Amino acid sequence: MSDETSNDIPPDRLSVNPRSEHFDAEKLRRGIGIRFKGRQRTDIEEYSISEGWVRVQAGKTMDRKGQPLTIKLSGPVEAWYEDLGDEAPVAKA
């Protein structure tokens, strides 16, 4: 895979929480599109393509540190950079 192509595919795992080790502001700034179980989602907090799961916020409930509680959902995950348009390469397992 060329460097140009590998830069056009989102990482295998990414989180929107700055406290997470999988947080990457530069990649999030580009905009990540997520399709979970065949449906495009905009409420994803974290995802892992290779492990086949996403985390979504569980209502408005917060933990004792003020972070939103999340639930882990299993299924096929696909990700792409939204700034590349309709023909963007899709990362999937």
N, C-alpha and C positions, 0 to 999 in steps of 0.2 A: 504494500500500500504506500503511495507517495505521501510526502509531508503535507501537500496541499489537500489531498483527500482526507487524511487523518485529522486535519484541523477542521474539516467540515462535518465531522461526526461527533455528536455529544459524548461525554464520558459515560462509562458503564453505570456509575453511581453518582448522584448529585443531590444536595440538600439546599433548601432556602434558608435554613437556620444558621446564622453566623457562628454559633457555638459548636457546630458540627465539624468534624474533621473532613467531611465531604463537601463543605461549602466552598464555592469558587465564584466570587463576585463578577469576574471578567466573563466567564461563560454564561452566567445568569443574565448579564447585561445584554447579551446578544439575543436573548429570548429563546426559551426551550419549549417546543411543542411536545405534548405527551399524549399518546393514545394508549388507553388501558382497556383490555378486553374489547377492542374494536371501536371504542368510543373516545373521542377527544375530550380531555379533562383539563381544567384550569385550576383545580383546587389541590394539586399535589404538593405536599411538603417535602417529600424525599422519594427517590425511586432507585431501584436496582434492576437493570435489564437482565443481567446474567442469572440473578437469583429469582427473577420473576415476581416482584412485589412493588407496591407503592405504599406510602404513608399519607393519610389524609387527616385533617383536623376533625376531631370528634365533637361537633357542635361548638359551643362557646366555652366549654369547660377548660379551666386552667389548672396546672399542677401547682404545688406549693412554692415553686420558684417563679411563677407567673408565665410559664411557657404553655402553649396550647397542648392539650392532650391529643395524641394521634392514635389512629388504629392502622394496623397493617393489613392490606388486602393483597391476596395472591392471584396471579394471572399473567398473561402475556403483556409485556410492556414494550412500547416503541417510542423513540425520541428522535427529534430533529431540531436543527436551528431554524427558528422562524425568520431570521434575517436573510436567509437564502431563497425564500419564496417557495412556490409550489413544487419545484423540482429538486428540493433539498434531499440529500442522501439520508436515509432513515437507519438508525441503529436499532437492531432487534436481535433477540436470541435465536 
